[in-house]
């Protein structure tokens, strides 16, 4: 499944989707819906090594590397966090390590996430982004 759209095009789609909602209550509902649609992570990946540090909720993030691209899977015990990580997966999964490392992920700020999330959730979101970029860097270094 190669990703035809650029990271920015995918970000703009998410920004457009969020623009459809007038209130933050509706936007939170949408994030929760996204979380409910995220496929559950196989139990084999729910290990301590795959836990994202710095998240108030428990978040597992697994990455695999195929044909020069990084693929992410994730799960969380908090449905809103599952929604947040599902957006990150939508933007970053199936990309090359360089694309992931260079992605500014401006959509997070542009949809208002940084101002509307509680500080702990905002820190958790940054921790998820950092973990995804760390995986990308690890795959980049490991691959000849």
C-alpha positions in Angstrom: 0.0 0.0 0.0 2.1 2.9 -1.2 1.0 6.3 -0.2 0.2 8.3 -3.2 -0.4 11.5 -1.3 2.3 13.6 0.3 2.4 14.1 4.0 1.2 17.6 3.5 -1.7 16.5 1.4 -2.8 14.1 4.1 -2.4 16.8 6.7 -4.6 19.2 4.6 -7.3 16.5 4.4 -7.3 16.2 8.2 -7.4 20.0 8.6 -10.4 20.1 6.2 -12.2 17.4 8.1 -11.8 19.4 11.4 -13.0 22.5 9.7 -16.4 20.8 9.2 -17.0 21.0 13.0 -18.0 24.2 14.7 -17.3 23.3 18.3 -14.6 21.5 20.2 -17.1 19.1 21.6 -17.8 17.9 18.0 -14.1 17.7 17.2 -13.5 15.6 20.3 -16.3 13.3 19.2 -14.7 13.0 15.8 -11.3 12.1 17.4 -13.1 9.5 19.6 -14.7 8.1 16.5 -11.3 7.8 14.8 -10.0 6.0 17.9 -12.9 3.5 17.8 -12.0 2.8 14.1 -8.3 2.1 14.8 -7.8 -1.7 14.5 -6.8 -3.2 17.8 -3.1 -4.0 18.2 -2.2 -7.7 18.4 -1.4 -8.7 21.9 2.1 -9.8 20.9 2.9 -6.0 20.3 1.5 -4.9 23.7 4.9 -5.1 25.4 6.8 -2.8 27.7 9.2 -2.1 24.9 6.4 -0.7 22.7 4.9 1.5 25.4 5.2 5.2 24.7 6.9 7.0 27.6 5.5 10.4 28.6 1.9 9.5 28.0 -0.6 9.6 30.9 -2.6 6.8 29.3 -1.0 3.5 28.2 -0.1 3.7 24.6 1.6 1.0 22.6 3.3 1.8 19.3 4.7 -0.9 17.1 6.7 -0.2 13.9 7.7 -2.5 11.0 9.9 -1.8 8.0 9.2 -3.1 4.6 10.4 -2.1 1.2 12.1 1.1 2.5 8.9 2.3 4.3 7.9 2.4 8.0 4.5 1.1 9.0 2.9 1.9 12.4 0.3 0.1 14.5 -0.9 1.4 17.8 -3.4 1.0 20.6 -4.3 2.8 23.8 -6.5 2.3 26.8 -7.9 5.8 26.3 -10.2 6.2 23.2 -9.3 9.9 22.7 -5.6 8.9 22.6 -6.4 6.2 20.1 -7.9 8.9 17.9 -4.9 11.1 18.2 -2.5 8.2 17.3 -4.7 7.2 14.5 -4.3 10.6 12.9 -0.5 10.3 13.3 -0.6 6.8 11.7 -2.7 8.2 8.8 -0.1 10.9 8.2 3.2 8.9 8.8 2.6 5.2 8.2 3.9 3.9 4.9 6.4 6.7 4.5 10.2 6.5 4.2 12.3 7.2 7.3 13.5 10.5 5.8 9.9 11.6 5.1 8.9 10.8 8.7 12.0 12.5 10.2 11.5 15.7 8.1 7.7 15.9 8.6 6.9 19.1 10.5 3.4 17.8 11.4 2.0 21.3 11.3 -1.6 19.9 11.2 -1.5 19.3 14.9 -1.2 23.1 15.5 -3.4 24.0 12.6 -6.4 22.0 13.8 -6.0 23.6 17.3 -4.8 20.5 19.1 -1.9 22.2 20.9 -4.3 24.8 22.4 -7.3 22.5 23.1 -5.7 19.5 24.7 -4.9 19.3 28.3 -1.2 19.8 29.0 -0.8 16.1 29.9 -2.5 15.0 26.6 -0.4 17.5 24.6 2.8 16.2 26.2 1.6 12.6 25.3 0.9 13.6 21.7 4.5 15.0 21.5 5.8 11.8 23.0 3.9 9.7 20.4 5.4 11.9 17.6 8.9 11.6 19.1 8.5 7.8 19.3 7.5 7.5 15.7 10.4 9.7 14.6 12.7 7.5 16.8 11.5 4.4 15.0 12.1 6.0 11.6 15.7 7.0 12.7 16.4 3.5 13.9 15.3 2.0 10.6 17.3 4.5 8.7 20.4 3.7 10.6 19.9 -0.1 10.5 19.3 -0.1 6.7 22.4 -0.2 4.5 
